[in-house]
Amino acid sequence: MMGGAYHCLDVRRPSVLLLWQSEIGEKRSIGGGRSVFNVMGVGSGGGEIDLEMLAQLRLKHPHVKVDNEVVEPSVDMLHKYKVRVSTTPDLDHINFKWNKMTASEFEKHWQEKNPGKKMDFIHMIQMLYYVKDPEATVTFFRSLLHKDGKLLIILVSEISQCVTTGDIKTFLDTEGIPYRNYELLSQMDITECFTEGDQVGELLLDFLTEVMEFSKNAPEDLKKGVLDILRHPECSKEVDGRIIFNNNLGVLVVEP
Ligand SMILES: C[S@@+](CC[C@H](N)C(=O)[O-])C[C@H]1O[C@@H](n2cnc3c(N)ncnc32)[C@H](O)[C@@H]1O
């Protein structure tokens, strides 16, 4: 997978939240009428999208308490998440449980500590790229779902060098696992990235690689590698002389 090109939900965040809203809209579609919802974020990063989803859950189900397991191996990200929690109002109904570990470490930990506990909602947003075996990871986390729970997976949706929702769909179809599939369309004009010294191009490269001043600091061979990947037909196409980067995301809502 290319650097950090897919690292944030950027303009698609509202669509994710709308989708999430419709998934939790049905009173009984999550939680089955219980007074505590068990939620889990896997690879939550700094918790930005997690807290937005939890805020919507609050709006839809104002009297429900939430037990929120956070699985995140990065100390920095967990720190950011905790700071965000400490500065966000109205989170008293949520009990945060911090698990500084990878998804596979968490699997071992969970089987020892909580073998019977079931989850109402689990999300894996832009994280399956980082695990060795995405299918085994989906299988394990799906096995934690309550009978009316949901597993939300967001990944790039089309041909790419990393795992896509297409790969996960093939796996789910083979196993006969029910799911719903949505597309979040997004394209980005990255033409300026290919003009050396162009200010807009440099900012775009910073955004795509998630590295500040990438053009100034990256070694020449890395810069060339990134530009080659961006230009590759799997990542972009030429339209009226402009280079258009395909940044579409796929969303899968997997049933237990
Ligand atoms: C691209 S970020 C996505 C963050 C957040 N979900 C979002 O969409 O804004 C991927 C996150 O997955 C975490 N991660 C990396 N490897 C992981 C693993 N093996 N198990 C769980 N999380 C992992 C990273 O630390 C990072 O915070």
The ligand as a Gaussian input file, in Angstrom:
#p B3LYP/6-31G(d) Opt

LIG

0 1
 C       -5.169000       4.529000       8.747000
 S       -5.311000       4.485000      10.468000
 C       -7.061000       4.542000      10.663000
 C       -7.468000       5.213000      11.933000
 C       -8.976000       5.373000      12.126000
 N       -9.661000       4.101000      12.114000
 C       -9.560000       6.307000      11.066000
 O      -10.176000       5.829000      10.137000
 O       -9.404000       7.538000      11.187000
 C       -4.914000       2.795000      10.836000
 C       -4.777000       2.497000      12.294000
 O       -4.590000       1.086000      12.460000
 C       -3.632000       0.884000      13.473000
 N       -3.011000      -0.441000      13.267000
 C       -1.903000      -0.753000      12.563000
 N       -1.655000      -2.063000      12.616000
 C       -2.633000      -2.611000      13.363000
 C       -2.918000      -3.947000      13.804000
 N       -2.149000      -4.966000      13.447000
 N       -3.988000      -4.147000      14.597000
 C       -4.786000      -3.094000      14.964000
 N       -4.556000      -1.824000      14.562000
 C       -3.502000      -1.576000      13.788000
 C       -2.659000       2.039000      13.292000
 O       -1.896000       2.286000      14.468000
 C       -3.586000       3.177000      12.928000
 O       -4.006000       3.893000      14.058000

